[in-house]
Every structure is written in structure tokens, then in C-alpha cells.
Amino acid sequence: MLNLPPRLLVLVAAALAVIPALTWACSAGADVFTWRGFSRFSGFAAAGLFAVSMLLMMRLTWLDRAFRGLGHVYQAHHALGVAGFLLLLVHPLALALGAFLVEPAAALRLLWPDPSSATVFSGWIALLLFLFFFIVTVAQHMPFHRWRRWHRAMGLAYGAMVWHLVAAYRGSLAAGLALGLVALGVLGFAHRLLVEDPPGRGLRYRITRVRRRGPKVVDLVLEPLDKELRFEAGQFVYLAMRDSPDYQACGESHPYTLTGRPDDPCLHVSVKSLGFCTRHIQEVTVGTEAVVQGPFGGLFPAQAQHRPQVWIGGGIGITPFLGRVSILAADGPPIDIVYCAGNEAAALYLEDLRELTRDRAKVHIHTMYEDTDGLPTVPAIESRVGSLEGRELMLAGPPAMVESLRRALRAHGVPASRIHAEEGMAR
Ligand SMILES: Cc1cc2nc3c(=O)[nH]c(=O)nc-3n(C[C@H](O)[C@H](O)[C@H](O)COP(=O)(O)OP(=O)(O)OC[C@H]3O[C@@H](n4cnc5c(N)ncnc54)[C@H](O)[C@@H]3O)c2cc1C
């Protein structure tokens, strides 16, 4: 397996994406240095970036491993998509500017959305669709399931871009390469839509135990119906329930952390009601079948495992640590666990943590309750665990908590390489 840092992998992906544009540039001679040439280059580059971005929306375990976490794959998907979008804007602007500098009226003629010109018309359709979907999908406050639907609809804009590519550039080597890459992107998109997202695909399990932990949290135990999932402690899976005679599933798969031991054939998850699907899961009954995809996860990178660590879990974000403590070696590095919750009653897994770490002298558990201690801050954490100098920090919890802690830790001088979270998973 390629062992490159995720940032370098993003550059590798970007380099792959611009191959058609570079191929065109190599064959275009002096045309490259004109506005028209710049426009073509940006058009090919945008198409390549969108194509590779589509490939990076796939939920594949080998991509998760290569990028050290599915979140990094999604971040790369996002970065390449945004870069493609910016170049897509440059494409008609550079074309228009080149024409305008020769004769102002020519710019208008060139870009007028004339339906009889497939090239111009398809270009306009693609541009408008991309603009529309980009504006919609940056709306962070939209409920997640609705956002996801709009984001997927961006496939329409991608389709219009393919139409434009075929209409405008067919015949050249660069266009062939771009279309090849774009076809791969279509396959990536189709894989996500038809293979990964439908809740019927994956390993089959059955719920054997349902335990209510609180008004909004349920613990589930699932036994394998055929092959067992192999995973590392602290990883997560995408889990979807199936309909059963006394349970109607929400029809979607969502990420949940495995809280059990990797050598246990049964899977253990704890689910907090936070929205449509997790509310449904609170009602699940023994005997319901479930489908599991994964495992994924980059919260505990190999290079950090032998160093002193501080784990900070907020609310249901304690789950990766519940999974991880179960496999800690007695002679492992010192670990401080900070369990952040609204109050003592909301720290549902505190006793489990204490039980699991009873004979681990190097593991210390601390609590931080919002009602009495306020939100977690770096000084409050250091007052419990001591200096953070030289320690690896693993963060899990509500995205807002993880983001604010990360910023505070960076401002405190903790290097980014020592801060670990399932980045990029929120959207
Ligand atoms: C790596 C990871 C591990 C997780 N582990 C657990 C766990 O062990 N127990 C638990 O209760 N919850 C866990 N969650 C959160 C859980 O996935 C969400 O609460 C659930 O997806 C919400 O779905 P919903 O339909 O109920 O609510 P929605 O209304 O769809 O979403 C509520 C919020 O959940 C987040 N969310 C929803 N779907 C996804 C998704 N597919 N990917 C990322 N974020 C999403 C969004 O930020 C959204 O604002 C985990 C999330 C991630 C990313």
C-alpha cells in the first residue's frame, strides 16, 4: 500500500486530473499563450478535476487506508471539486476576454447561448448547473439528508459537462484522455449511488441485543449472518437497518463507531438520536437484519500509537475510545481520556470506561461537564491531564466541538500533525 501523507496524495490526484490539460498544452504550440489557449487549458483541467473528484467520493476501504481515513478522501473530493469549479469559471471568462480584446462584439457573439450551437449551449447549461449546485451545497445549515440529495444532483451538471466536452473537443488526444477520465468519474459516481448508498449492499448482520442507555441512546449487538467484518479497534462502519415485521428502517446507511473488540465476532454500536435515521434506530428490535460496510477510520494513526496520548471525547463521540481501550496493552504509552458531557447523568459510558481500564495503570480518566465546567478549553484540559507537550491528541465528538478544540490547540502551539480526528466527515 502506498504510504504517502494525505496532502501528498491530493497532489497526486490533482496531477492525474490535469494530464488531459497538459496533453492539450503540449500539442497546442503558441496557442497555449493566448487567452483562448488559457481558456481551453482551464476547461480540460476543470473536467479532469471534476472526474477525479467523482472518483474520490467512493467509500472504498483501500482508499480509506491510503488516505489514512475516509474523511481525508472526502476532503480531497471537496478540494478537487472546488478547484475544478474555479477553473470552470475561468474557462468562459478567458474565452470572452480574448475575443473582447480583438473586438468587443465578438465576445458577445461567442458566448451568446445560441441553442443551434451545441458547443456554446451545452457549455452554458453545464456552467449554470454547476453554479446552482455549488451555491446550494455550500449551504451549511441545510439538514444533512437534504444537502446530500442536492449534492448528488450535481451529477446532472457533470452530465452537461460531458456533453460540452464531446460537442467542443471530440477528436483530439487531449479530449480522448479527458473523456476517459470523465468516464471513470461516471463509474465512481454510479458505484457510490448504486452500490454503496443503497442499504442492501454489504455484510449481513442481525441484531441480537438492544439495550436502552438513556432516553436518546441505544446500544446494539449484531451477530454476523455470513462473513464476519475484520476491523481495528476504534474504527467505524456504515450501517443500515432492514425492514422487519415489527420495525421500519429509515432506508439509509450512516457512520457509527464499533465499540467492541476486534476479536469478538459480534459488532457493538451505540447510537444517539440526532436526526431522522438515528431516531428510527432507537426503536429497532431484536431480530432485525442490518447491512454493514467498512471498516473505515483514521483516528488512531500507526505513527502515534507508541507515544503518550490524550483522548478527548464529547457526548456520543466517546465511542471510538470505548472501542480502543479494550485492546490497550498493559505496557503501552500513558493515555489520558477526557470525557466531555453535559453533566454527570449524560456521561453514559463513564462506568464502562472505568471498568475497561480498571487494570490499566497508565490510563487515566477525567471528566468535564458543561453544566459545571463549561465547554472544553485547552487550559481546562491541561489542568486535568498536565502539559500537552509531546503528546498525540485524538478528538471525537460533535463537529463544532472538534473544530473549536482543534483551533484552540493549534493556537496553543500543538502541531497539526499531532491532532487527530475523523476530519472531513461532517459534510
Ligand atoms: C466517523 C463517524 C463516527 C460516528 N460514530 C457514531 C456513533 O458511534 N454513534 C452515534 O450515535 N453517532 C455516530 N456518528 C454520528 C452519526 O453518523 C450521525 O448522528 C448520523 O449519521 C445522523 O443521521 P440522522 O439521519 O439521524 O440525522 P441527520 O439529520 O441526517 O444528520 C444529523 C447530523 O449528523 C451528521 N451526519 C449525518 N449523516 C452523516 C453522514 N453520512 N456522514 C457524516 N455525518 C453525518 C451531520 O453533521 C448532521 O448535521 C458518527 C459520525 C461519524 C462521521
The ligand as an SDF file (V2000), in Angstrom:
LIG
                    3D

 53 58  0  0  0  0  0  0  0  0999 V2000
  -16.8260    8.7790   11.7730 C   0  0  0  0  0  0  0  0  0  0  0  0
  -18.1510    8.9050   12.4710 C   0  0  0  0  0  0  0  0  0  0  0  0
  -18.4650    8.0530   13.5170 C   0  0  0  0  0  0  0  0  0  0  0  0
  -19.6780    8.1770   14.1600 C   0  0  0  0  0  0  0  0  0  0  0  0
  -19.9770    7.3330   15.1940 N   0  0  0  0  0  0  0  0  0  0  0  0
  -21.1710    7.4480   15.8160 C   0  0  0  0  0  0  0  0  0  0  0  0
  -21.5140    6.5660   16.8900 C   0  0  0  0  0  0  0  0  0  0  0  0
  -20.7660    5.6830   17.2790 O   0  0  0  0  0  0  0  0  0  0  0  0
  -22.7440    6.7310   17.4650 N   0  0  0  0  0  0  0  0  0  0  0  0
  -23.6220    7.6990   17.0590 C   0  0  0  0  0  0  0  0  0  0  0  0
  -24.6980    7.7970   17.6100 O   0  0  0  0  0  0  0  0  0  0  0  0
  -23.3020    8.5520   16.0550 N   0  0  0  0  0  0  0  0  0  0  0  0
  -22.1170    8.4440   15.4320 C   0  0  0  0  0  0  0  0  0  0  0  0
  -21.8120    9.3070   14.4000 N   0  0  0  0  0  0  0  0  0  0  0  0
  -22.7920   10.3350   14.0130 C   0  0  0  0  0  0  0  0  0  0  0  0
  -23.8740    9.6910   13.1750 C   0  0  0  0  0  0  0  0  0  0  0  0
  -23.3140    9.2040   11.9800 O   0  0  0  0  0  0  0  0  0  0  0  0
  -24.9270   10.7380   12.8280 C   0  0  0  0  0  0  0  0  0  0  0  0
  -25.5290   11.1300   14.0200 O   0  0  0  0  0  0  0  0  0  0  0  0
  -25.9800   10.1620   11.9270 C   0  0  0  0  0  0  0  0  0  0  0  0
  -25.4160    9.9420   10.6600 O   0  0  0  0  0  0  0  0  0  0  0  0
  -27.1290   11.1420   11.8550 C   0  0  0  0  0  0  0  0  0  0  0  0
  -28.0670   10.7010   10.8860 O   0  0  0  0  0  0  0  0  0  0  0  0
  -29.5760   11.1160   11.0270 P   0  0  0  0  0  0  0  0  0  0  0  0
  -30.3390   10.7060    9.8050 O   0  0  0  0  0  0  0  0  0  0  0  0
  -30.1130   10.6250   12.3090 O   0  0  0  0  0  0  0  0  0  0  0  0
  -29.5290   12.6870   11.1420 O   0  0  0  0  0  0  0  0  0  0  0  0
  -29.3220   13.7840   10.0200 P   0  0  0  0  0  0  0  0  0  0  0  0
  -30.3860   14.7910   10.1940 O   0  0  0  0  0  0  0  0  0  0  0  0
  -29.1160   13.1950    8.6740 O   0  0  0  0  0  0  0  0  0  0  0  0
  -27.9300   14.4200   10.4780 O   0  0  0  0  0  0  0  0  0  0  0  0
  -27.6740   14.9560   11.7450 C   0  0  0  0  0  0  0  0  0  0  0  0
  -26.1840   15.3430   11.7430 C   0  0  0  0  0  0  0  0  0  0  0  0
  -25.3640   14.1710   11.6640 O   0  0  0  0  0  0  0  0  0  0  0  0
  -24.2870   14.3270   10.7250 C   0  0  0  0  0  0  0  0  0  0  0  0
  -24.3750   13.2840    9.6740 N   0  0  0  0  0  0  0  0  0  0  0  0
  -25.4890   12.7440    9.1540 C   0  0  0  0  0  0  0  0  0  0  0  0
  -25.2210   11.8020    8.2500 N   0  0  0  0  0  0  0  0  0  0  0  0
  -23.8850   11.7390    8.1500 C   0  0  0  0  0  0  0  0  0  0  0  0
  -23.0070   11.0140    7.3510 C   0  0  0  0  0  0  0  0  0  0  0  0
  -23.4260   10.0930    6.4610 N   0  0  0  0  0  0  0  0  0  0  0  0
  -21.6890   11.2480    7.4880 N   0  0  0  0  0  0  0  0  0  0  0  0
  -21.2720   12.1380    8.3780 C   0  0  0  0  0  0  0  0  0  0  0  0
  -22.0600   12.8580    9.1700 N   0  0  0  0  0  0  0  0  0  0  0  0
  -23.3390   12.6920    9.0570 C   0  0  0  0  0  0  0  0  0  0  0  0
  -24.4200   15.6910   10.1020 C   0  0  0  0  0  0  0  0  0  0  0  0
  -23.4210   16.5290   10.6270 O   0  0  0  0  0  0  0  0  0  0  0  0
  -25.7800   16.1910   10.5060 C   0  0  0  0  0  0  0  0  0  0  0  0
  -25.7630   17.5360   10.8290 O   0  0  0  0  0  0  0  0  0  0  0  0
  -20.5940    9.1900   13.7540 C   0  0  0  0  0  0  0  0  0  0  0  0
  -20.2860   10.0350   12.7010 C   0  0  0  0  0  0  0  0  0  0  0  0
  -19.0860    9.9010   12.0710 C   0  0  0  0  0  0  0  0  0  0  0  0
  -18.7570   10.8260   10.9450 C   0  0  0  0  0  0  0  0  0  0  0  0
  1  2  1  0
  2  3  1  0
  2 52  2  0
  3  4  2  0
  4  5  1  0
  4 50  1  0
  5  6  2  0
  6  7  1  0
  6 13  1  0
  7  8  2  0
  7  9  1  0
  9 10  1  0
 10 11  2  0
 10 12  1  0
 12 13  2  0
 13 14  1  0
 14 15  1  0
 14 50  1  0
 15 16  1  0
 16 17  1  0
 16 18  1  0
 18 19  1  0
 18 20  1  0
 20 21  1  0
 20 22  1  0
 22 23  1  0
 23 24  1  0
 24 25  2  0
 24 26  1  0
 24 27  1  0
 27 28  1  0
 28 29  2  0
 28 30  1  0
 28 31  1  0
 31 32  1  0
 32 33  1  0
 33 34  1  0
 33 48  1  0
 34 35  1  0
 35 36  1  0
 35 46  1  0
 36 37  1  0
 36 45  1  0
 37 38  2  0
 38 39  1  0
 39 40  1  0
 39 45  2  0
 40 41  1  0
 40 42  2  0
 42 43  1  0
 43 44  2  0
 44 45  1  0
 46 47  1  0
 46 48  1  0
 48 49  1  0
 50 51  2  0
 51 52  1  0
 52 53  1  0
M  END
$$$$
